[in-house]
Amino acid sequence: MTALVRAAALTNYEEVARSVGLDPYAMLKHAGISQSALLEKDLRIPVTAVRELLENSAALSGVENFGLRMAQSRRLSILGALGLAVRDAPNLHAVLRMVIEYMQVHNESLAMHMESAQGYTTIRADILLPQQGSTRQSMELSMGALMRILKIYMGEDWSPLRVCFVHQSPVDLRLHHRIFGSTLEFGSEFDGVICKSTDLEQPIASSDPVMAAYGRRQLELGLSQGSNPLVREVRQLILILLPSGRCSVEQVARHLGKDRRTIHRQLAAQDISFSQLLQETRADLSDKYLQQSNRPLAEISLLLGFSGPSAYARWHQQVFGETGLQRRIQLQKVSP
């Protein structure tokens, strides 16, 4: 099933494209996206087409921060019904919880996860799609939009403790510093933001619990009309559990409050299995780490939940028909 995103994701695309010498309509046509996507914000378009559009725009213009330029003016309204609902949440923690829970109403390919420990909160973003090339521009656009949401509530002077990207650092970091602050980490094991947990607990004065409840009901309606949420939830849990080396259907079932047989049965109803999802997710992550970072293969093997480099090497040869080093060379050669 093709993952879709609201055309609102292309807000500011035309302006940014023209500013770097591109013909936005020609670029849209090449990516297979109708020009109406620039006007009809609720139009749903394939995520892969948007990814291709952003990566090609960055490559043809020679502008490494193309996606981030689009994120500069993002506001809650970009999320449509989701933005209206979170506006009345009691605090930023609740805002993010709702965004995480209902993100698929806006973007079916973007999954977010929030975890707090020892006074710090990590907000992680993952693209739940076969990589099919670099997702650098899409991820920087998503991370930039996340930062804009955080600063709407925390103020323009607020900065997180750390902002992490899997891909390598661009040459020019001025826009990154302006949007994210100075504590940037590239070549990280995940894409996300780390901040103090207390920052997220500040009350929002304009919060309206009645409107928040109404907004949630509208989002539930949107979810009921969307794609099957179980596959998305299982993919997200696989992403989270893989580095622990304990990613199994039993662990996933426990997190979802179900038993193993129920998970197998419900996935089978969607014509997919847990082992397929695990294999696809590992393959996608492997390509992402090989293409967008210079991490040693031994380290990648652990991030993918393998017992060691030899197990990863055998799996990689079986799945791709070549070694990890050979594939890294090929992927980085064709990367925009």
C-alpha positions in Angstrom: 0.0 0.0 0.0 1.3 3.4 -1.0 2.0 5.7 2.0 0.5 9.2 1.6 1.1 12.6 3.0 -1.0 15.7 3.0 0.0 18.2 0.2 0.6 20.7 3.0 4.0 19.1 3.3 4.9 21.1 0.1 4.1 24.5 1.7 6.8 27.0 0.6 8.2 24.5 -2.0 7.4 26.9 -4.9 9.1 29.9 -3.2 12.2 27.9 -2.2 12.5 26.3 -5.6 12.4 29.6 -7.4 14.8 31.2 -5.0 17.5 28.7 -6.0 16.8 28.9 -9.7 14.5 25.9 -10.2 11.2 25.7 -12.2 8.9 24.3 -9.5 6.3 23.2 -12.0 8.8 21.2 -14.0 10.1 19.6 -10.9 6.6 18.6 -9.8 5.9 17.1 -13.2 9.1 15.1 -13.1 8.2 13.7 -9.7 4.7 12.8 -10.9 2.9 15.4 -8.6 0.0 17.5 -9.8 0.4 21.3 -9.6 -2.8 21.4 -7.6 -0.8 20.0 -4.7 0.6 23.5 -4.2 -2.9 24.9 -3.6 -5.0 22.0 -2.1 -3.3 21.4 1.2 -5.5 18.4 2.1 -4.8 16.6 -1.1 -3.1 13.3 -0.3 0.0 12.5 -2.4 2.5 9.6 -2.4 5.3 10.1 0.1 7.8 8.6 -2.3 7.0 11.3 -4.9 7.6 14.0 -2.3 10.9 12.4 -1.2 12.0 12.3 -4.8 11.0 15.9 -5.4 13.0 17.2 -2.4 16.1 15.1 -3.1 16.1 16.0 -6.8 15.6 19.7 -6.0 18.5 19.7 -3.6 20.7 17.9 -6.1 19.9 20.0 -9.1 20.2 23.3 -7.3 23.3 22.3 -5.3 21.6 23.5 -2.1 22.3 21.0 0.7 19.7 22.5 3.0 16.8 22.7 0.6 14.3 20.8 2.9 15.4 22.9 5.9 14.7 26.1 4.0 11.1 24.9 3.5 10.8 24.3 7.3 11.7 27.8 8.4 8.2 29.2 8.4 6.3 26.1 9.5 3.5 26.6 12.1 0.9 24.3 13.7 -1.5 25.0 10.8 0.7 22.9 8.5 -0.7 19.8 10.3 -4.3 20.6 9.4 -6.8 18.9 11.8 -3.9 17.6 13.9 -2.6 21.1 14.4 -6.1 22.4 15.5 -6.3 19.5 18.0 -2.9 19.9 19.7 -3.4 23.7 20.0 -5.5 23.2 23.1 -3.3 20.6 24.8 -2.4 21.4 28.5 1.4 21.4 27.9 4.1 20.7 25.3 4.4 17.1 26.5 0.7 16.5 25.7 1.2 18.3 22.4 3.9 15.9 21.3 2.1 12.9 22.6 -0.9 13.8 20.4 1.4 14.5 17.4 3.0 11.1 17.9 -0.3 9.3 18.2 -2.0 10.9 15.2 0.9 11.7 12.9 -0.4 9.3 10.3 -3.4 11.5 9.7 -0.9 14.0 8.3 1.9 11.8 7.1 1.7 8.0 6.9 5.4 7.5 6.5 6.7 9.5 9.5 6.7 7.9 12.9 7.8 9.6 16.1 8.6 8.2 19.5 9.2 10.0 22.8 11.0 8.5 25.8 12.0 10.1 29.1 14.6 9.0 31.6 16.7 10.7 34.4 15.2 14.1 33.6 15.8 14.1 29.9 13.4 13.4 27.0 14.3 12.1 23.6 12.0 12.7 20.7 12.9 10.4 17.8 11.8 10.6 14.2 11.8 7.7 11.7 10.7 7.4 8.1 8.7 4.1 7.7 9.5 3.6 4.1 11.8 1.5 1.9 14.7 4.0 1.6 15.0 3.9 -2.3 17.7 6.5 -2.0 18.5 9.3 0.4 15.8 10.7 2.7 18.0 13.5 3.9 15.9 16.4 2.7 12.6 14.8 4.0 14.2 14.2 7.4 15.6 17.7 7.7 12.2 19.1 6.7 10.5 17.0 9.4 13.1 17.9 12.0 12.9 21.5 11.1 9.1 21.4 11.4 9.4 19.7 14.8 11.7 22.4 16.0 9.3 25.1 14.9 6.5 23.5 17.0 8.8 23.3 20.0 9.8 27.0 19.6 6.2 28.1 19.2 5.6 27.2 22.8 9.1 27.5 24.3 10.1 30.8 22.6 12.6 31.6 19.8 15.5 31.7 22.2 15.0 28.1 23.5 17.4 25.4 22.3 17.4 21.6 23.0 20.3 19.9 24.6 21.1 18.0 21.4 19.8 17.6 17.9 20.8 14.4 16.2 21.0 13.4 12.5 22.0 10.1 11.0 23.4 11.7 7.9 26.7 13.5 7.7 27.2 17.2 8.2 26.6 19.6 5.4 29.4 22.1 4.5 27.4 25.2 5.5 25.8 24.9 8.9 24.5 28.5 9.3 20.9 27.6 8.7 21.1 24.5 10.9 22.5 26.6 13.7 19.8 29.3 13.3 17.0 26.7 13.5 18.4 24.0 15.8 21.0 25.8 17.9 24.7 24.9 18.3 24.4 21.4 19.8 24.2 19.4 16.6 25.4 15.8 16.2 25.7 14.3 12.7 26.4 10.6 12.0 24.2 9.8 14.9 22.4 6.4 15.4 19.0 8.2 15.2 17.3 11.4 14.0 15.8 13.3 16.9 15.9 15.9 19.6 17.0 15.6 23.3 15.8 18.2 25.8 15.1 18.6 29.5 11.9 16.9 30.5 10.8 19.9 32.6 10.8 22.0 29.4 7.9 20.0 28.1 5.8 20.3 31.3 5.3 24.1 31.2 1.5 24.8 31.1 0.0 26.3 28.0 -2.2 29.2 29.1 -4.5 29.0 26.1 -5.3 25.3 26.7 -9.0 24.4 26.4 -9.8 20.8 27.4 -13.2 20.8 25.8 -11.8 21.8 22.4 -8.9 19.4 22.9 -11.4 16.5 23.4 -13.4 17.6 20.3 -10.1 17.7 18.3 -9.2 14.2 19.4 -12.6 12.8 18.3 -12.0 14.4 14.8 -8.6 12.8 14.7 -10.0 9.4 15.6 -12.4 9.7 12.7 -9.4 10.5 10.4 -7.6 7.4 11.7 -10.6 5.2 11.1 -10.5 6.2 7.4 -6.8 5.7 7.0 -4.5 2.7 6.5 -4.2 -0.1 9.0 -2.5 1.2 12.2 -1.1 -2.2 13.4 1.5 -2.5 10.6 2.7 1.0 11.4 2.9 0.3 15.1 4.8 -2.9 14.6 7.2 -1.2 12.2 7.8 1.6 14.8 8.4 -0.9 17.6 10.9 -2.9 15.5 12.8 0.4 14.9 12.9 1.1 18.6 13.7 -2.5 19.8 16.4 -3.5 17.2 19.4 -1.9 18.9 18.6 -3.7 22.1 19.1 -7.1 20.5 15.7 -8.1 21.9 13.5 -7.4 18.9 11.0 -10.4 18.7 7.4 -10.8 18.0 7.0 -11.6 21.7 8.5 -8.3 22.7 6.4 -6.4 20.2 3.2 -8.2 21.4 4.0 -7.3 25.0 4.4 -3.6 24.1 1.1 -3.6 22.3 -0.7 -5.5 25.1 -1.4 -8.5 22.9 -0.2 -12.1 22.6 2.1 -13.4 19.9 -0.7 -15.4 18.1 -2.9 -12.3 17.9 -0.1 -10.3 16.3 0.5 -13.0 13.7 -3.2 -13.4 12.9 -3.8 -9.6 12.6 -0.7 -9.1 10.4 -1.7 -12.1 8.2 -5.1 -10.3 7.6 -3.0 -7.5 6.1 -1.1 -10.0 3.9 2.2 -9.5 5.8 4.1 -11.3 8.5 6.3 -10.1 11.4 9.4 -11.7 9.8 8.7 -9.7 6.6 8.4 -6.5 8.5 11.6 -7.2 10.5 13.5 -8.1 7.3 12.2 -5.0 5.5 13.0 -2.7 8.4 16.5 -4.1 8.8 17.2 -3.7 5.1 16.0 -0.1 5.1 18.0 0.8 8.1 21.1 -1.0 6.8 21.0 1.1 3.6 20.3 4.3 5.6 23.4 3.8 7.8 25.6 2.7 4.9 24.5 5.6 2.7 24.2 8.4 5.1 26.9 7.8 7.6 30.5 6.4 7.9 29.7 4.2 10.8 31.9 1.0 11.0 30.1 -2.2 9.9 30.6 -3.6 13.4 28.6 -0.8 14.9 25.9 -1.0 12.3 25.5 -4.7 13.0 24.7 -3.9 16.7 22.3 -1.1 15.7 20.4 -3.7 13.6 20.2 -6.2 16.5 22.7 -8.7 15.2 25.0 -10.6 17.6 28.1 -9.3 15.8 29.7 -8.3 12.5 29.8 -11.9 11.2 26.1 -12.4 11.6 25.4 -9.1 9.9 27.8 -10.0 7.1 26.0 -13.3 6.4 22.6 -11.7 6.5 23.7 -8.8 4.2 25.2 -11.2 1.6 22.0 -13.3 1.7 19.7 -10.3 1.3 21.7 -8.0 -1.1 24.1 -10.5 -2.7 27.1 -8.3 -1.8 29.1 -7.2 1.2 28.2 -4.2 3.3 31.3 -2.4 2.1 30.4 -3.0 -1.6 26.9 -1.8 -1.0 28.1 1.3 0.8 30.3 2.3 -2.1 27.4 1.8 -4.6 24.9 3.7 -2.4 27.1 6.7 -1.7 28.0 6.8 -5.4 24.4 7.3 -6.5 23.4 9.5 -3.5 22.1 12.9 -4.7 
